[in-house]
Structure formats: C-alpha cells, structure tokens
Amino acid sequence: MVTLEQVEKLREYANISYEEAKKVLEETKGDILEAIVKLEKENRISGPEGGYYNSREGNKEPHANENVQYNERKSHNDDGVTFGELLGRFFRWCGRLINRGNKNSFIVTRGGEKMMSIPVTILIILLLFTFWITVPLIIIGLFFGYKYKFVGPDLGKDNINRAMDSVAEAAENFAENIVKEVKGEKTDGEDSNN
C-alpha cells in the first residue's frame, strides 16, 4: 500500500506529479529507491551528477550528460590545462634549452691557441654533477694562463667575454704578485743569511 508520505517524498525528489509518483510507487511496491531508479531508466528524471556504479546487466552505462561532465572534470585542472599538456610544455622547454646550449660553446684558450671547445650543455651537466671538481679546475686554470670565453648566437656577446677576460687578467695579476712576493722573500732571506 502506497502512503501519501511516500508519494510526497518521491515528488519532492523527482519533481513529478502526484499521479506519476503514485503509479511508479505502486509498480515498485512502495519502494522509493526502486521508484527513483525506474524513473531514471525511463529518462523521466535526470540522475545525480557524476559517474555511478550499476551492478545490473541491463544498463551499465551512465547517462550521456553525466559521462561528459565527469570526463571534463577529470581531464582538466582549474586552468583548463591537462597534466599531459603541462608535461609536454615542460619537455618542449627542456628541448629548446638543450638546443640553445648545443648552439653555444665554452672555449678554453692558452696563449691565443684554442685548447678545448665544449657545448654549453656539457658544461652545465659537468657543473651540476661534478661542481666541486669543475669549478676548482676552472679557477686553477686561470692561474696557469688559461682563458675562457663563450661563442655562439646567445652567449657569444662582447660583454660576457669581456667579463671573462677581466677575470682572467685579475687571476694573472694575482699570480704574478704572488710570484714576485715569493721571489722577493727568497732574495731577502738569502741576503740575511750571508
């Protein structure tokens, strides 16, 4: 037996007439949940938003509008960009950066003669993984007369190479001053022993 309370609950939820609610409840023997499911299957009411699980054989697919809404929420973040797109952007940026590094070179010279030339990408990898070996070697090289410069479309600018030359000159001057001081002390020390 269907009660007025059941009919009103179903009307409230499904937004249907008293007559429709009574008819569906009589068909489902007063079970409100079964009545709602029946109305959804007949597309007389829309189901809840989002996906759902159905263990029945007959209708395993959610409504078309629910599937679209679920996929839209799943594939886009707040900015409207998927994780795959962000990952693709990151890898393209890395590729452009590596390409620029390969077009520019780090050149080591001594006495005007080119000793070595490596792509900037290799220099950066060396600095990242062997920082405590690479930097001291570069600094020690300055004291032994090695000069460094960058060549290429992005780093081959005059101001960058001028800065590298001024550092090399400062290192040479520093080394010469130390050599002069050491020689001066030996000379003074030898004179004092005689």
Secondary structure, 3 states (H helix, E strand, C coil): CCCHHHHHHHHHHHCCCHHHHHHHHHHCCCCHHHHHHHHHHCCCCCCCCCCCCCCCCCCCCCCHHHHHHHHHHHHCCCCCCCHHHHHHHHHHHHHHHHHHHHHCEEEEEECCEEEEEEEHHHHHHHHHHCHHHHHHHHHHHHHCCEEEEEECCCCCCHHHHHHHHHHHHHHHHHHHHHHHHHHHHHHHHHHHHC
